[in-house]
Amino acid sequence: MNLSLKDHLSDAGVAKWIAELGCTNASIPRRNIKVGLAFFDAQMPELSIADAVSFLAAMDLSKPVNRVHLAPGERLIGYRTPTESPFKLFFARRGTAPQTLGVNTTGRGPVHYVVRSPVVALESFTTGANDTWTHGAAGQPVSVTPRARKWYGREFGVLALGGGGQLIVPQSFSHLLVEQRAGPGTR
């Protein structure tokens, strides 16, 4: 199937993404896929199709997906491993529990940010995920999800709960300032 970030422009294009993601072909998921694709097309035109698919697959498409404006002074949080850059794509509003963000929290600590310049972000809710991108701890239960290989490159990972609000902030290094970085296991 030939997918494009411009598929938000037609119902047939959105239908291709519905089929790829295996989600319900209903008005709310269709609207949310359109919003997500329009955001990726306008704000992240170099985003690979594989990444766009994995980002949408990790969203609860039955809940609102919206383009939002973050103003200077707003405070965000991200959960990072000690070796990760603090300036990645995924963030949350302060107060969001890390256990609800669809990532394995083992080895991750909070990084506090303040928005330093206006930026457009994509706000959505996470779905549960098989986190195949974070190294698990010794003895941590591992799950197998064959579909994860297609989206994330690996099928073995740690099941992570979803339900929390998340923000995708393109070029976060230009718009966010790190206020505080704590080690894993701290708040």
N, C-alpha and C positions, 0 to 999 in steps of 0.2 A: 504494500500500500504506500502510495506516495503522499506523505504528509508535508504541510507547509505552515509556517507561522501565520501566513495570510489566509489560512482556511477559515478564520473568523468572519471573513467577508461573505460567506455563502452558507446556506443550510446544508448543502452537499458536503462542503468542507468540514463543517462541524460534525456531520454524520460519520466521516472517516475517523475523527478523533474519538467519538463515542465507541466505535467498533474497536479501535486500538486499545482503549482503556478498559473496555468491557463493562462500562457503567450503564445505568438505566437511561434509556432514550426518552427522557421526560423533560418538561420545560425548564425546571430549575437547573439540573446538570448541564443542559444545552446552553443556557444563559451563562452559567459560570465558566464553562469551557470557552465560550466566546469572549468573555471578559478577560480571562487568563491569556488567551492567544493574542487578543488585541494589545494587552499590556506587553507581552513578550515582543510582539512585532514592533511596537512603538519605542519601548524603553530598552530592549535587549535584542536588537535585530541580529546580532551575531550568535545568539544562543543556539546550540545544536538541537536538532529535532529530538535526539535521544534524551537530552537534559529536559527539554520541554515536556516530553512524555513522562519522565520520572517525576518532575515537579507536580504535574497535574495528577498523576497517580497517587501522590502523597497527600493530596488535598481531599477533604470531605466535600465532595461536589454537591451534596444535598444541603449544605449550609452556605451562607453568603460568601461570595468572592467579589471583592471590590477594589478598584483603584482608589487610593487615598493619598492625601497630601500631608506630609509630616512637616511641622513647623519648627524653626529653631527653638531650642529649649526643651523639646519633648524628650523624654527619657525612655530608652529601650534596654533590652538585655539580650545577650546571646550566650549560649553554652558551648564552650570550646575546650578541646584538649590542649595540654600545655604546648604542643608542637604546632598547632594550627595558627594561622594568621587570624587575628581578631576580626579582620575585614573580609568576611565572606558574604553570602547572599541572604542567609536566613537569620531573622531576629524575632523578638517578641516584645510585647509591651510589658513594662515592669509589673510584677505580680503574677505573671503566668508561670505555673509550676512546670519545671523541666520535664517531669514525668508525663506530661500531656502533649509533648511536642513531636512525638513520633521518632525519637532518637534514643539510642542506648545512652543512658546518663553515666555509665561507668567511665571514670577517667575524665569526665568533663566538669568544668567549673564555670561559674558565672563571669561574664564580662559585662560591665555596666557602660552604657553609652549615653551621650547627649547628642541630639541632632544639632549640627552647627550651621547648616544651610538648608533651605527648603528643598524637599525631594519628594518625588512621586514614588509610592510603593504599592505593592499588591498585597492586600490583606485577605487571609483565608483561615480556615480551621484545618488542623492536621487530621489525618486518618491514622489508624494504627498501621504500623509498618514493620517489616522485617529489616532491621537496620543491618545492612551488609557492609556499610562503609566505615563503621567505628570498630576498633579492635575490642573484643570482649575481654572480660577478666577471667582468670583461671577458674575453672569450675562453673562459670556462668552457663546456664542452659542455652543451647543453640537450636534453632529451628531451621527447617528446610522449606523453602517455597520456590518451586521451579520457575514460576513466573518472574520472580525477582531477578533471575539471571538475564532475562530479556531487558529489564529496565535498569538494573543496577550493576550488571556484570558478574554478580555472584548470587548463589542461591542459598548460602548458609549465613545465618545472622541471628541477632537477638530480637525477639519480638518486643516492640515498643508500643506503648499506649498512645492514642491520639486524643483529639478533642480540644486541644488548646489553640488559641489564636496565634497565627504566625504572620510575619511580614517578609516579603522579598524586597530587598533594598538594593537596586543596581548601583554599582560604583560606590559602595558604602564608604570606602576610604576617602572619598571626596566630600561626603555629607555628614559623617558621624565622627565623634571624638570619643576616645576611650577615657572614661572617668576612673574606672577601677577594674583590675583584673585579679580574680581570686583563684586559688588552686582548686583542683577537683575535690568534691565533697564539701565545699563551703557554700555559703549563700551570699 
